């Protein structure tokens, strides 16, 4: 079994996965307060169906999808709705949340389980839509939409992204080890929905135990192939993964479906299994709590709406040397200005980092060394795009394909001048997308 990877670029940051990779997933106790965001996907926020005083059970629908690119929201606990409030999200923006005070007695309000073998594609797809499942790989795109490609797009391959290339994070690794059969079940359900005979699970070679276990579990199943990939960031990016596994290039401005592929994350496949086989909507997040600043690193199953503070407290609190809290991974995650922000469906990690874990350096003038260009997996010109964004020359940035940037952070990581390249590109990308919307 050869070790594959994408064509060019990429970096090798320190992994730090040893802090949690041997720790099985634990279920975190229900906190005293839950604040469930109405916006938990890439799309419109859900429309609330409850009000102050409403009684809800674990799994009760509390907000319905508002349009196609939206996802319903369910209560992660049994309790009493104390109000509809406004709280800061992980990125600092204010958002609407449903506030719930959990009850002592927890009761389930799940869907009826479905037997996949006897179910139609439409029935399975509708269950995924009603369960509110979103992508667990970062973008949180509604899974129902992703599994409903236009008829003219001929899909022939499903790739499960089991790379987990971000440093520190090990929740996908633990899902592969702790819920192997559920991962494979969810993969097969997705394959049935897409009418596929072939599925792939791509795993970086720094996870040999997961590779071994999945190979053993699929020994008699020729429809699912386990692909060992070279450990290189950002191997888990959709375009990188498709190149490594299928040797297909996704053209600029195009989507994976344009080359016949659909990519889903490990956690998404497990969530599909739970929704279909158990009738459980998307009400929890599997996440890693790690970093040298946390007292007790853990891999957890956390109720959606739990505050970052409650998760940290459950892990024993932070050391005096802690200097930064990040939601997500260190390369693409968001630094937190408040620990009140709630966990959402796609939260993959909470990192508490110390000074020694955070690269420091004073920004200087660009050295014109070209290292940012050489590591960009999408063959962009980061230093030039960052400069154009800084100067507000967004039309020129658009011509150089700034919207192709996936904000992976490899350019900023590699820059010897410590220029915040990805931050400037993110700003420029947002401005260009606004320009494009206004044109339409």
C-alpha positions in Angstrom: 0.0 0.0 0.0 1.9 3.1 -1.2 2.0 6.4 0.5 0.3 9.1 -1.6 0.1 12.9 -1.3 -0.8 16.0 -3.2 1.5 17.4 -5.9 3.3 20.4 -4.5 3.6 22.6 -1.5 2.7 21.8 2.1 4.5 22.1 5.5 5.4 19.8 8.4 4.5 21.6 11.7 5.2 19.9 15.0 2.2 17.5 15.6 1.8 17.4 19.4 -0.7 14.6 19.0 1.0 12.5 21.7 -0.8 14.7 24.3 -4.2 13.0 23.5 -3.9 10.3 20.9 -4.0 7.5 23.6 -7.0 9.0 25.3 -10.4 7.4 24.4 -13.4 9.6 23.8 -15.3 10.4 27.0 -18.8 11.8 27.4 -18.8 15.1 29.2 -21.5 15.6 31.9 -24.2 18.1 31.0 -23.3 21.6 32.3 -25.7 23.8 34.3 -26.3 26.1 31.4 -26.6 25.5 27.6 -26.6 28.2 24.9 -27.5 26.6 21.6 -26.5 28.9 18.6 -29.1 29.1 15.8 -26.3 29.5 13.2 -24.2 26.3 13.1 -23.5 25.9 9.4 -22.2 27.7 6.4 -25.6 29.3 5.4 -28.6 31.0 6.9 -29.3 30.7 10.7 -32.2 28.4 11.6 -35.5 29.9 12.6 -36.4 29.4 16.3 -39.5 27.3 17.1 -39.4 27.7 20.9 -39.8 30.5 23.3 -39.1 31.3 27.0 -40.8 28.6 29.1 -40.9 25.9 26.5 -40.1 22.4 27.7 -37.7 20.4 25.5 -36.3 16.9 25.5 -32.9 15.7 24.2 -33.3 15.8 20.5 -36.4 18.1 20.3 -36.4 20.4 17.2 -35.9 23.9 18.5 -35.2 25.7 15.2 -36.0 24.8 11.6 -33.8 25.3 8.5 -34.4 28.7 6.8 -33.8 27.8 3.1 -31.7 25.2 1.3 -28.3 26.3 2.7 -29.4 26.0 6.3 -29.7 23.3 8.9 -32.2 22.6 11.7 -31.1 22.8 15.3 -32.1 20.4 18.1 -31.9 20.6 21.8 -28.9 18.7 23.2 -30.5 18.3 26.6 -33.8 17.9 28.4 -34.8 21.1 30.2 -36.5 24.4 30.2 -36.0 27.2 27.7 -35.1 30.3 29.7 -35.0 32.7 26.8 -33.6 33.6 23.4 -30.4 35.6 23.9 -27.4 37.0 22.1 -23.9 35.7 22.7 -20.5 35.9 21.1 -19.6 33.1 18.7 -16.1 31.6 18.5 -15.1 34.2 15.8 -16.2 37.1 18.0 -19.5 38.0 16.2 -22.8 38.2 18.1 -25.3 35.5 17.4 -28.7 34.4 18.5 -28.8 31.5 20.9 -31.5 29.4 22.6 -30.8 29.4 26.4 -31.7 26.1 28.1 -31.6 25.1 31.8 -31.1 21.3 31.9 -33.3 19.2 34.1 -32.2 16.5 36.5 -34.0 13.8 34.4 -33.0 13.5 30.8 -35.4 12.1 28.2 -34.8 11.4 24.5 -36.9 12.7 21.6 -35.1 11.0 18.7 -36.3 9.9 15.3 -37.3 6.3 14.6 -34.2 4.3 13.5 -34.0 3.3 9.9 -32.6 0.0 8.5 -30.4 1.2 5.6 -30.7 -1.9 3.5 -34.4 -1.5 3.1 -34.5 2.3 2.9 -34.7 4.3 -0.3 -32.1 7.0 -1.2 -34.7 9.7 -0.6 -35.5 8.4 2.9 -31.9 8.3 3.9 -31.2 11.7 2.5 -34.3 13.2 4.2 -33.1 11.8 7.5 -29.7 13.5 7.1 -31.5 16.8 6.4 -33.9 16.5 9.3 -31.1 15.5 11.7 -29.3 18.8 10.9 -25.9 17.2 10.1 -23.2 19.5 8.9 -19.7 18.9 7.7 -17.2 18.2 10.5 -14.1 19.2 8.5 -14.3 22.9 9.3 -16.7 24.7 6.8 -19.9 23.1 8.4 -21.6 22.9 5.0 -25.1 21.2 5.3 -24.4 17.5 4.5 -27.8 17.1 2.9 -26.9 19.6 0.2 -23.5 18.1 -0.4 -25.1 14.7 -0.9 -27.6 16.1 -3.4 -25.4 17.0 -6.5 -27.1 18.1 -9.7 -28.0 15.3 -12.1 -25.4 16.5 -14.6 -22.6 16.0 -12.1 -21.7 12.3 -12.3 -20.2 11.2 -9.0 -18.1 8.1 -9.0 -16.0 8.3 -5.8 -16.6 9.0 -2.1 -13.5 10.0 0.0 -13.7 10.0 3.7 -11.2 12.5 5.0 -9.5 10.8 7.9 -6.3 12.8 7.6 -6.8 15.1 10.6 -3.7 17.0 9.5 -4.0 19.9 12.0 -1.5 19.6 14.9 -2.9 18.6 18.4 -6.3 17.3 17.2 -7.0 13.6 17.7 -10.8 13.4 17.8 -11.0 11.9 14.3 -8.3 9.4 15.3 -10.2 8.3 18.3 -13.4 8.0 16.3 -11.5 5.7 13.9 -10.4 3.6 16.9 -13.3 3.8 19.2 -16.2 3.8 16.7 -14.7 1.9 13.7 -17.9 0.0 12.8 -20.0 3.1 13.0 -17.6 5.0 10.7 -17.8 2.2 8.2 -21.6 2.0 8.5 -21.9 5.8 7.9 -19.6 5.5 4.9 -21.7 2.8 3.4 -24.9 4.8 4.0 -23.4 7.8 2.1 -22.2 5.4 -0.7 -25.8 4.2 -1.0 -27.2 7.7 -1.2 -24.7 8.6 -3.9 -25.3 5.2 -5.7 -21.5 4.4 -5.5 -19.7 1.1 -5.7 -16.4 2.6 -4.5 -15.4 4.5 -1.4 -12.0 5.5 0.0 -10.8 6.4 3.4 -7.7 8.5 3.3 -5.5 8.4 6.5 -2.1 10.1 7.1 0.6 7.6 7.9 1.2 9.1 11.4 -1.9 7.1 12.5 -0.6 3.5 11.9 -3.0 2.0 14.5 -6.0 3.5 12.8 -4.8 2.3 9.4 -4.3 -1.2 10.8 -7.7 -1.4 12.4 -9.6 -0.1 9.4 -7.7 -2.5 7.1 -8.7 -5.4 9.3 -12.3 -4.2 9.4 -12.5 -3.9 5.6 -10.6 -7.0 4.8 -13.6 -8.7 3.3 -15.2 -5.5 2.0 -13.7 -4.6 -1.4 -16.0 -1.6 -1.8 -14.1 0.5 0.7 -10.4 1.0 0.2 -8.1 2.3 2.9 -5.5 4.7 1.5 -2.3 5.5 3.5 -1.2 9.1 2.8 2.0 10.9 3.6 1.8 13.1 6.6 1.9 16.7 5.3 -0.2 19.7 6.0 -2.8 20.5 4.5 -3.3 16.9 3.3 -6.9 17.1 4.6 -7.9 19.9 2.2 -10.5 18.6 -0.3 -8.5 19.4 -3.4 -5.3 18.0 -1.9 -7.1 14.8 -0.8 -8.7 14.3 -4.3 -5.3 14.8 -5.9 -3.7 12.3 -3.5 -6.4 9.6 -3.6 -7.7 9.9 -7.2 -5.0 11.8 -9.0 -7.5 14.3 -10.2 -7.1 18.1 -10.3 -10.0 20.3 -9.2 -9.7 23.4 -11.5 -9.8 26.8 -9.9 -13.3 28.0 -9.3 -14.7 24.4 -9.5 -15.9 22.0 -6.8 -15.0 18.3 -6.1 -18.3 17.2 -7.8 -16.9 18.7 -11.0 -14.3 15.9 -11.0 -16.7 13.2 -9.9 -15.8 13.2 -6.2 -17.6 13.9 -2.9 -15.5 14.3 0.3 -16.9 13.9 3.8 -15.1 14.0 7.2 -14.8 11.1 9.6 -17.0 12.8 12.1 -19.7 13.5 9.4 -19.8 9.8 8.5 -20.2 8.8 12.2 -23.0 11.4 12.5 -24.8 9.9 9.5 -24.6 6.5 11.2 -26.1 7.9 14.4 -28.9 9.7 12.6 -29.9 6.7 10.5 -29.2 3.7 12.8 -29.9 5.4 16.2 -32.3 8.2 15.2 -30.0 10.7 16.9 -29.9 14.3 15.5 -26.7 16.3 15.5 -26.6 17.4 19.1 -23.1 16.8 20.2 -19.5 17.6 19.1 -16.6 15.3 19.3 -13.6 17.4 20.1 -10.0 17.4 21.4 -9.0 19.5 24.4 -5.2 19.8 24.3 -2.2 22.0 24.6 0.4 22.4 27.3 -1.7 25.0 29.0 -4.6 22.6 29.9 -4.3 20.5 33.1 -6.0 17.4 31.8 -6.0 17.0 28.0 -9.0 14.9 26.8 -11.0 13.7 23.8 -14.6 14.5 24.6 -18.2 14.2 23.4 -19.7 17.5 24.4 -23.4 18.7 24.2 -23.7 21.5 21.6 -24.1 24.8 23.4 -21.7 24.0 26.2 -19.4 27.0 26.8 -15.7 26.8 26.2 -15.2 27.7 29.9 -17.3 24.7 31.0 -15.2 22.4 28.8 -12.0 23.8 30.2 -13.2 23.5 33.8 -14.1 19.9 33.2 -10.5 19.3 32.0 -9.2 20.7 35.3 -8.7 24.3 34.2 -5.6 26.0 32.8 -2.0 26.3 34.0 -0.6 29.7 35.0 1.6 29.6 31.9 -1.3 29.5 29.5 -1.4 32.5 27.1 -3.9 31.6 24.3 -7.1 29.7 23.8 -8.0 28.6 20.3 -11.1 26.9 19.0 -10.2 24.5 16.2 -6.6 23.6 15.3 -3.6 26.0 15.6 -3.3 26.5 11.8 -7.0 27.3 10.9 -8.6 27.8 14.3 -9.8 31.0 15.9 -8.2 32.7 19.0 -10.8 33.3 21.7 -11.4 36.6 23.3 -14.1 35.2 25.6 -14.5 31.7 27.0 -18.3 32.1 27.0 -18.5 31.2 23.4 -20.5 27.9 22.9 -19.4 24.7 21.3 -21.1 24.1 17.9 -21.7 20.9 15.8 -18.4 21.3 13.9 -16.1 22.3 16.8 -13.1 20.0 16.5 -10.9 21.2 19.3 -10.2 23.6 22.1 -6.5 24.3 22.5 -4.9 26.0 25.5 -1.4 27.0 24.5 1.6 28.3 26.4 4.2 30.9 25.3 6.6 28.2 24.2 4.0 26.7 21.8 3.2 30.0 20.0 5.7 31.1 17.3 6.8 34.6 18.0 8.5 37.2 15.8 8.3 40.8 14.9 6.9 41.5 11.5 9.6 42.8 9.1 9.6 43.7 5.4 9.1 40.9 2.9 12.4 39.2 2.1 11.2 38.2 -1.4 12.4 34.6 -0.6 9.4 32.9 -2.3 8.9 30.4 0.6 5.2 31.3 0.9 4.8 30.5 -2.8 6.6 27.2 -2.6 4.5 25.9 0.2 1.1 27.0 -1.1 -0.7 23.8 -2.1 -3.0 25.8 -4.4 -0.2 27.5 -6.3 -1.2 31.0 -5.3 1.0 34.0 -4.8 0.4 34.7 -1.1 2.8 37.7 -0.6 1.4 39.5 -3.6 -2.2 38.8 -2.7 -1.6 39.9 0.9 0.0 43.2 -0.3 -2.9 43.9 -2.7 -5.4 43.2 0.1 -3.4 45.6 2.4 -3.6 48.3 -0.2 -7.3 47.7 -1.0 -6.6 46.7 -4.6 -9.3 44.0 -4.5 -10.0 43.9 -8.3 -6.3 42.9 -8.9 -6.5 40.3 -6.1 -9.6 38.8 -7.7 -7.7 38.4 -11.0 -5.0 36.5 -9.1 -7.7 34.1 -7.8 -7.7 35.2 -4.1 -11.0 33.4 -3.6 -9.3 30.1 -4.3 -7.4 30.5 -1.0 -8.6 28.0 1.6 -7.0 30.0 4.5 -4.9 27.0 5.6 -2.1 29.2 7.0 0.9 27.4 5.4 2.1 30.7 4.0 2.0 32.6 7.3 3.6 29.6 9.1 6.5 29.5 6.6 7.1 33.3 6.3 10.5 34.2 7.9 9.4 37.9 8.0 6.4 37.0 10.2 4.0 38.7 7.9 0.3 37.8 8.7 -0.2 36.6 5.1 -3.3 34.5 5.7 -5.0 37.2 7.7 -4.5 39.7 4.9 -5.7 37.2 2.3 -8.7 36.4 4.4 -9.6 40.1 4.5 -9.1 40.5 0.8 -11.1 37.3 0.1 -14.1 38.6 2.0 -13.9 41.9 0.2 -13.8 40.2 -3.2 -16.7 37.9 -2.4 -18.7 41.0 -1.4 -17.8 42.7 -4.7 -19.0 39.6 -6.6 -22.3 39.4 -4.7 -23.0 43.1 -5.4 -22.4 42.5 -9.1 -25.0 39.8 -9.1 
